[in-house]
Amino acid sequence: DAGVTQSPTHLIKTRGQQVTLRCSPKSGHDTVSWYQQALGQGPQFIFQYYEEEERQRGNFPDRFSGHQFPNYSSELNVNALLLGDSALYLCASSYFITPLQPQHFGDGTRLSIL
Amino acid sequence: QKEVEQNSGPLSVPEGAIASLNCTYSDRVSQSFFWYRQYSGKSPELIMSIYSNGDKEDGRFTAQLNKASQYVSLLIRDSQPSDSATYLCAEGGSGGSNYKLTFGKGTLLTVNP
């Protein structure tokens, strides 16, 4: 049973560029949440997608956008990259109808901004 | 703004000892709480979930929840060097609609052989 998969594993970009990160949820899960984890910090919620719509959003600027596809996979897009966007980006999946159940994380994408 | 506070540590215990990790949360109506373990450079791995007041045991791990005090803890018995990691406490909301996780900053645990 495949878990949450993310790609790419690592990415290096320069300031001002744009990046797209990808996530496939655990088999059977229909909800995808994205988190940003800066060094030495806990993960911070970016947004959550269900039925191809953004359902909740954390305190992140509009430079952060996302998409969910009919097969439940998801993309995170970040425009006009800043040095402060350097972080581990985590995708988590879950079932929408059981909101209190744990979210399962992928291995993450480490994004470095030069 | 929901908040989750953890002792930043680091916490150092000898092998075989009990490690005690603590967490407080601000949202009184929260119903779900989780402990994740994160090894350096890796993603968070779920080790315990707890929803009701009291203790929940799973092997060497015991989670404790006190909703009146808004307090969650994790005890690790017979600590092993392989338990050395950052432990993240997370609050998962009160249901209704699918929730977001609010994490603490994590506590770094080192188990010394």
Boltz contact constraints between the chains, C-beta under 6 A:
constraints:
  - contact:
      token1: [A, 31]
      token2: [B, 98]
      max_distance: 6.0
  - contact:
      token1: [A, 41]
      token2: [B, 105]
      max_distance: 6.0
  - contact:
      token1: [A, 42]
      token2: [B, 88]
      max_distance: 6.0
  - contact:
      token1: [A, 42]
      token2: [B, 103]
      max_distance: 6.0
  - contact:
      token1: [A, 42]
      token2: [B, 104]
      max_distance: 6.0
  - contact:
      token1: [A, 42]
      token2: [B, 105]
      max_distance: 6.0
  - contact:
      token1: [A, 42]
      token2: [B, 106]
      max_distance: 6.0
  - contact:
      token1: [A, 43]
      token2: [B, 103]
      max_distance: 6.0
  - contact:
      token1: [A, 45]
      token2: [B, 100]
      max_distance: 6.0
  - contact:
      token1: [A, 56]
      token2: [B, 100]
      max_distance: 6.0
  - contact:
      token1: [A, 90]
      token2: [B, 43]
      max_distance: 6.0
  - contact:
      token1: [A, 96]
      token2: [B, 98]
      max_distance: 6.0
  - contact:
      token1: [A, 99]
      token2: [B, 95]
      max_distance: 6.0
  - contact:
      token1: [A, 99]
      token2: [B, 98]
      max_distance: 6.0
  - contact:
      token1: [A, 99]
      token2: [B, 99]
      max_distance: 6.0
  - contact:
      token1: [A, 100]
      token2: [B, 32]
      max_distance: 6.0
  - contact:
      token1: [A, 100]
      token2: [B, 95]
      max_distance: 6.0
  - contact:
      token1: [A, 102]
      token2: [B, 34]
      max_distance: 6.0
  - contact:
      token1: [A, 102]
      token2: [B, 46]
      max_distance: 6.0
  - contact:
      token1: [A, 102]
      token2: [B, 49]
      max_distance: 6.0
  - contact:
      token1: [A, 105]
      token2: [B, 43]
      max_distance: 6.0
  - contact:
      token1: [A, 105]
      token2: [B, 44]
      max_distance: 6.0
  - contact:
      token1: [A, 107]
      token2: [B, 43]
      max_distance: 6.0
  - contact:
      token1: [A, 108]
      token2: [B, 43]
      max_distance: 6.0
